[in-house]
Amino acid sequence: MTTRAEPAGYAASRAQRHLDGSAEIREFFRTFSQPIYYLGPTCFYLLGMDRWVPNFEYIVYYDPWEGRNPRVFAPKVREHSQFGAAWPGLDVEQINNCLLRDPEVRENLRRLGGTPMIMMLWADEETEEICREQGYNLIMPPISLRRRLDSKIETTRLGNEAGVPSVPNVLGKADSYGELAALAAASGLGSDLVVQLQYGYAGSTTFFIASERDWDRVAARLRGEQLKVMKRINNQAAAVEGCVTRHGTIVGPVISDLVGYPELTPHKGGWCGDEFPDALPEAGRDIAVRYVRKLGDRLAQEGYKGVFEVDVLADLDSGAVYLGELNPRLSGVTPMTNVTAHPDADTPLFLFHLLEYLDVDYTIDPEEISKRWRALAAEDTWSQVILKETGDGLERILAAPPAGSWRLTSDGTVVFQQPGNDWHEIATEEEAFFLPTCGAGDMKIHGAQIGVLVTRGRMQTAERLTERCQQYIAGIRAQYQCEPASRLFRSARKLYVAAQRIARRIGVPRQLEQKVTAALWQTEIARRAGRRKTSGARS
């Protein structure tokens, strides 16, 4: 394999003087000439990072700017996909691998030169293999480590070792409601339970079970699985992002979660946004920050380095703070953590992640940076809401609202103002930045993300979404123009879902499940398309 020459800026960074503190680190990245790439279905998670790293680029499957954002590159592979990014046989890892293998993407990486440094949200062993083959530098922890840490059961174990308690729970299996109830009773958890599978994203594998009827609705997903069964508490959810560095763990601000709002997500316990004031009373914040630092230091012992996120739960009745779950990667909190870090204020956590994957000598005081972040959170208020498809129907998108700034008028109407590349220019609560995450030709499928709205101010009260938030949601949803999905798509979708359920029930490994169900999906499409063509020829 031929190793590409590194550009002068990257080679020089190794010999550069020692970086002392945040100011010198920010200046280092402003003049850093090696291109760094975020690769994924959309550019949401690190959108705007090019304000701190001028050579930061985005390689995406869906480009909402349609080529008008010079930092975003999308190959034509999406144009040749019959069902677009919502094709259910293609998960995020497969989309990323498709991008890495795409000839246009490879040519773009070659043209910009150097050894590509690539960051992404989700990856698998195939991702690592592709990067090794092509000489790319995947700047994230090993997949084997991330997968182990992704397990909610492993997270519970590590948390206990680090002195970070979870909500009272028991681990085990249950094939009936009676077995679940007995498991919970033996640990004194009561009958109002929260049950989680080992792996899951944004609340999609979290279930609330207080009766046999609740169990029956989700039994097919729980039988035979290793479960984490928790006592249900009256809690306030918060999220904290951290970064494991060679100098210790930096802890970001404590951010309020938006969870389970039916206007935004079909999942009862599903994450659907965040707010950026400090989320908990001062005593609870201090405990949460201490817990995240402890957990980060424990992750370092496992060989982890870089950004991670922790969900914490504050019991509103007892005042106790618990570990919710760990996300060993970028997360939905990442945009909130970075959006307020103005160049004249402080350094985005992601820059410290980059430093851990560069051969650069630097010194920081993690505790000092963490304190500045908490002070910053007290002065600035931002919110983001994640719009998912809440309906049960299948629709094909004909047109999506454009990326850019939108205004909420006095009568509650949402109107488009102007195109924009990120939300840093939003100045008032009457303005918002909207980023569509799917577009014309894609399918709106139950639970699929369709866009992200970012604005100043709060979007929830103690009990519900604010009226302003609801007006934004209704106004943006109304901008999507759709038509019913074809019979071809609906029948292939049903086949895929059935095959996926059978594969999970009999314990087929996840990667094999993906290949089998994707093959069935493609076979059904080809069969029905051929039958339709034959029928047309006869007529």
N, C-alpha and C positions, 0 to 999 in steps of 0.2 A: 504494500500500500504506500502510495506517495503522500508524504506529509506536506501540507501547504505551508509556505513561509508565513510567519506572523508579521503583521504590519508594524511599522516602527513604534507606534504609540503603545502597542501591547507589549512588545519586547522591552521597551524602555521602562514600562511600569515595574518590571522585576527589579531593576536597578535604581528605581526612584528612591528618594530619601524617605525616611520613616514618616508616616502620617500620624500627626498628634492631634486627636480630637475631631469633632464633627465638622468644623469649618474647613480644615485641610482635606477631609474626606470628600466633602461636597465639591471643593475645587478640583480634586483629583478626577472625579467622574465627569465634571464639565469639560475636561480636556482629554478624556479617555477616547482613543480613536478606534478601538476594536469594536465592531458591531456585536451587539447582544440582541437576541431574538426571544420574544415570547411567541409560542406556537400553540394554537388551539382552535376550537370551533369559532370563537369570537375573541375580541381583544379586551373584554370587560375587566378582567382581574387586575391588569397592570396598565390600564388606559391612563395616559398622562405621564407615565414614567419618563418619557422622552424629554420632559421639562428639566429633569435632573441629569439625565444621561443622553446627550444629543444623538448618539449613535444607537439608540434603542429602537428596534424595529419590531413589527408585528406580522406574523405569517398566520393567516386565518382561512377557515373554510367559508365563512360568510362575511362579506365586506359590506356593511350598511352604507358606506360612502360611495360605493361603486367606482372605486379608483380615484376619488377626489382627495383622499387623505394620503399624502406622500409617504407617511410612515407605515402604511398598511399594504400588504401584498396578499392577494388571494388568487390562486391558480384557477384555471378553467375547469378543474375536475368537478366542481359543483354543478356546472352547466350541463354536464353529461349524466348527472344522477337523476333518474326518473322521478324520485320522490324527495330529493333535496335532503337537507340536514336532519330532517325528522324521521328519516328511514330507521325503523326500530331495530334493524339487524346491525346497526352501526353505533357502537357506544363511543364515548369520548376518546378512549385509548386508540380505538381503531381509526377514528377520524384523524387523530394526531399521526398515527403511523402511515396512513394514506398520504398525508401532507409530506411527511419526511421522505416517502418513496416517489413523490411526484416529480417528473422531470423538470417542470417549470420551477418548482421550489428549489431543487438542487442547482439549477442554473442561476437562480437569483442569489443563493448562498455563495456560489463560486464567484459570481461577478463582484460581490461586495468584498470578497477576499478574506484572508486570515483563517484561523481555526474557529468556525462558528461556535459561539457559546449560546446554548439553547435552554430556555426555561419553559416549563409547561405545568399545568395543573395536574393532569392525570397521565400516567405512563405505565408501561408494563415491560416484561422481559424482551418482547420484540422491539420496543422502543430502544432499549439499551443496545440490542444487537445491531440495529440500523445505525445508531450513532457510532458504534465501534467500527462498523464496516466503512462508514463514510468519513471517519476522522473528526466527528463533531464532539464538542465538549458539553455533555449533559450536566448542567449545573444544579443538581439536586441530589438528595441522598439516594443510596441504592434502593431499587424497587423491592428487593427482598426485605429490607429493613422497614420500609414504609408500609408494606403489606402487613407485616407483623404488628406494627404499631397501630395500624388502622383498626385492628380488632378491638371492639369495645371491652371484651373480656381481658385482653392483654393490657389495655389502658387502665382498667380497674386494678390489676395486679401491680403495675408500675406505680400508680397513684398511691396505693397502700404502702408500698416500699418507700416512697418519697415523703410520706406523711401528709398526703392529700386525699382526704376521705371522699368516698362516693355516697350518694343517697343510699340508705339501708337497702341491701339487695341480697340476692342469692343467685348462684349460677347453676344451671341444670337443663334438663330436657323434659318436655311434657307432650304427650300424644293425645291428651284429652283435657277438658276443663277441670275434671276432678283431680288429675295429676298436677295441674298448674296450681289449683287451690291448695292442695296438700303441700306442695313445695313451698308456697308462700307462707302458709300457716306454720310450718316447722321453723321458719326464721322470724316469725312475728311481724310479718309485713302487712297483715290485714287482707281485705278482699278487694280494695280499690288499687289496681296495679298498673304499672307501666312496664311493658315487655319490649325488649329490643333484641334484634338479631345481631350477630357478631359484626356484620358489615352493612353499611347503608349510608345514604347521602341525603342531607336536608330533611330529615325526619321521615323518609320514605319507608324505613324499617322500624319505626317506633309505633307501638300499638297500646291503646288505653283499654284495659279489660277490667270490668267490674261485675260481669255477669256471664252466664253461659251463652247468652245471645251474642254478647260482644266476642266471645271466643269463636263461636261458629262462623262469624263473618270473616275471620282471618286465619282459621285453623289450618287451612291448606298451606299457608306460608310458614307456620310455626312448628308443625309436626316434624319430629326427627332432627330439628335444629338445636344447636347449643344456644341457650337463651340467657339473657340477663334480666332477671325479674326484680323490679324495684317497687318499693312503697311509693304510692303517689302522694306528693306533697303539694302544698299551696306555695308555688314558687314564682320568683321573678328570674327570668333567664337573661344572662349577659354573655358577652363574648370578649375574649382578650387575645390579642395576637402577640407573639413573642418571637425572639430570634436567638438561637443558640450560637454564641460566638466563642472564640478561643479565650476571651476575657470574662466569660460568664454569660448569663441570660439577660437580654434586654426585654423589658416588659412594656408593651404599649398601653393605651388607655383602656378602661373598662367601658364597653359599648353595649347599649341596650339592643336586644334582639326583638324583631317582629316575628311572632310564631303563630301559625295555625289560623290566620285570618282567612275566612272562606272567600273574601273578595279577591284574594291573591293566590291561594294555593288550595288544592283539593285534599291535602294531607293534614289531618287534625293536629299533629304535632310538628308540622313542617316549617322549617325556616323560610321566611319570606321577606327579610330585610333587616335593616339596622338603623339605629340613631346614634349620633356621636355627641351626646353629652355623657358625663359619667353616669353609669346606670344604677348604681347602688348607693345606699347611705355610706358615709365615710368609713365607718368601721368595717362594713362589708367589702368596700373597695380595697381597703388595706389587706384584708384576709385574702381576697381574690388575687391581688398582685403577688402576695407572698406565696400562694399556692402555685401560681403559674411559674414563678421563678424556681421553686423547688422542683416542679415537674420538668422544666427545661433543663435544669442541672442533671436530673436523672436521665433524661434523653441523651445528654452528652455522654454519659457513661455507656450508653448503647451504641455510640458512634454516630449519633445524629448531629448534624449541623445545619444552620439556616432557619428559615421562617417556619413557624408552626402556629396553630390556633387552638385555644381551649374554650369550650363552653362551660360556664359555671352556673350553678343554680343556687339562689338564695332562698331559704325557707322563710316565708313571710310570717309564719307563726312562731318559730323558735329563734330566728335570727342566724341559724347555722348556714354556712356556705359549703357547697359540695362541688366536686368535680362532676361535670356532665359527660363530656366526651372530648377526645383529642383528634384534631385533624393535622396529620404530619405533612403539611403542604401549604401552599397558598390557600386562601379560603374566601368566602364571601365577605369577610371582614377586611380583607386586604385593601380594597378600594377606599374604605372609610379611614383606615389607618394612614394611607398615603395622601388622601385628598386634602387634609388640613395642614400637611407639612410644607408650608410655603417656603421658598428658598431663603427668605430672611428670618425664618422661625426655627425649624429643625430639620433633621435628616430622616427621610423615609426609612422604615425598617428594612425595606428590600435592599437598600444600598449596603447594609451590613451583611445581608445574605450574600450579595455579590462578592464582598471582600473575602468571605470564607472560602470562596471558590477561585480566588485569584492569589497568585504568589506575591502578596503585598504585605509589608510589615506595617502594622498600625497599633495605636494604643487608644483605648476609650475607657470611660468609667460607666459601666452599664447602669449602676444605680442612679448616677447623675442624669443620664439620658432618660431613664424611666421617669424620674421626678419631673423633668421638663415636659415630657409627654402628658403627664397627668395635669400639670398646670395649663397646658395648651387646651386640653379637653374641657376645662372649666370655662374657657373664653370663647369657644367656637361651637356652633351647633349645625350639624348636617344630618340628613336622612337619606336612605336609599330604600326603594321598595322593588321587590323582584316579582314581576308579573308572570304567572304561570297560567296555562289553559285549565280552567276549572270545569268546563263543560264535558259531557260524555260523548259528544258527537265528533265526527272526523270531517275537517274542512281543509280545502286547499287555499292557501293565501294567494290572492291576486295582487294586492298592494299592501305594503306596510308603511307606517309613519316614518318619516325621515329622521336620521340622527341629527341632533342639534338642540337648540334652546326652544322651549315652549313657554307660553304665558297663560296664567289663569286669570281670566277677566272677572269683573265685578259680578257678573251674572252666573259664574260657575262654569263658563265655557273654556275649553282648552284650545288655544290657537298656536300654530307654528310661527316662531319669530325668525330664526335664521339658522343655517347650518353651523355646526360646531364640531370640533374634534375631541373635546372632553368638557368636564363640568367646572373647570377652575375659574371661569369667568362669570359664573352664576353669582349674583350679588344680593338678591332679595328672595323672600319666600314666595313671591308671585311669579318667579321664574323657576324653571326646572330643565335639566338636561335629560333627554331620553335617548337610550341606545337600544334599537331593536336587535334582537338576537336571532331572528329568522325573518325571511322575506318572501317575495314572490316566488311561487313554485314549491315552497315548503308546506308541510302539513301541520295544522294545529291539532295536536294529539293530547288527550287527557294527561295533565301533569307536566307537559313540556313547557320549558321557559320560553316566553315570547319577547321579553324585553326588560330593561332596567331603567328606573326613574330616579334621579338624584337631585336633591334640592336642599336649600337651607331651612332650618327650623325643624320642629318635631312633627311627626306624622301619626303618633298614637297618644292616647290618654291612658289612664290606668286601666280602663275597661275596653276601649275600642279604638278603631282608626279615627283620626280627626275628619271633620267634614271636608277640609281642604284635600286631604289624602284621597278620600272617596271621590271627590270631583276630578282629581287628576287621573285616578284609575279608570273611571267611567269615560272620561274624555279621550284618553289614549286608546283604550279598547275599541272605541267607536271609530278610530282611524283605520283599523284593519278592514280591508275588503276581502271577502272570502266567498267560496262556492263549495257546495257539498262535494266530498271526496268521491272519486269514481268507485263503481262496484269492484273493479279490479283491485284497487288499493284496500278497500274494506275487507274483501275476502282474504287477501294475502296477509293483512294485519291479523285477522282472526286466527289464521293458521300459525303465524309466528307466535302469538300469545299462547296458544294451546301447546305448541311444541316446547316453549320456554317453561311452562308450568310442569309439564311431564318431566323435562330434564332436571328441574330442581327437586321434584318429588323423589326421583330415583337416585339422586346424589351424583349427577354428572358433573365433573369438574367445570369450573366457570369458563375457562378458555375453550374447552371442547364444546360446551353448551353454545357459546357464541358462534363457533364455526358451523355446528349442526343446524342451529336455527336460521343462521344467515343463508346457508345452502338451501334449506327448505323454502325460505322466503324467495330466493332467486328462482328456484325451480317452479314454484307456483306462479310467479309473474310470467316466466317464459311460457309455461304451459297454457295459461289463460290468454296471454297475448297471441300465442300461436293459434289457439282455437278461435279467437276473435278474428284474426287475419283470414283463416280458412273460411269462416262463416261469411266474411265480407266478400271473398272471392266467389263463393257459390251464388251470392245474390247478384 
